[in-house]
């Protein structure tokens, strides 16, 4: 992993190398995490809903012919469907369990079981009871123990205790424990953001890839990508990514620059030449 990475924004401008590669490409994959990457973290997951600016930005990028925008999230598919189901983007839910191509139906990457939940749920609930402000979130193939609203000193202590207890409790169960940003998640083994993202890389064969994420579940994605990809970690941490950005606001700045780069490229195409135009599935939005 690299400790020293290049900031993707210099002097208030996105690095020219990224913009030039984006403009030169005909097939582009934008692989984007959600929480902590496109929106700030909130006290409860349900409060971190996308705002109008983000929706317009994703709609604009997804409508460009040649762009494949993929939301690669740990969120449940019901959340992604509710918020982004009408946008011209593809979706990955529960860190790679569920995939939905743009305009298509959800499908599972592999056969999974939920029988392990009965053994793990009581332990997580015990830690909810032990820590005021903690909550348990249940997804189709994931259990998540959140402690963002808990006491900032007690939360990390209880989280470490929970991870230790889970290690012993799940020794003979086919699951893995993920330590995220103020959350501990338990899920089936063998499914990651990296395996899900490679579905698009393999089938779509893009000549430009940009991947952005903010925690260690995104490291699976960064490691799976070819060396030519632009990988970006949000926040300071040891990472396999090539670049870093400080927060979700800087991520949006980069995406706005890419949208503007598309318009600039179109304006330079001679009259009568073949043009890259928005797809017919795009819905009108404020530009």
Buried (B, 14 or more C-beta within 10 A) or exposed (E): EEEEBEEBBEEEEBBEEBBEBBBEBEBBBBBBBBBBBBBEBEBEBEEBEBEEEBBBBBBBBBBBBBBBBBBBBBBBBEBBBEBBEEBBBBBBBBBBBBBBBBEEEBEBBEEBEEEBBEEBBEBBBEBBEEBEBBBBBEBBBBBBBBBBBBBEEBBEEBBEEBBEBBEEBBEEBEBBBBBBBBBBBBBBEEBBBBBBBBBBBEEBEBEBBBBBBBBBBBBBBBBBBEEEBBBBBBBEBEBBBBBBBEEBEBBBBBBBBBBEBBEEBEEEEEEEEEEEEBBEEBEEBEE
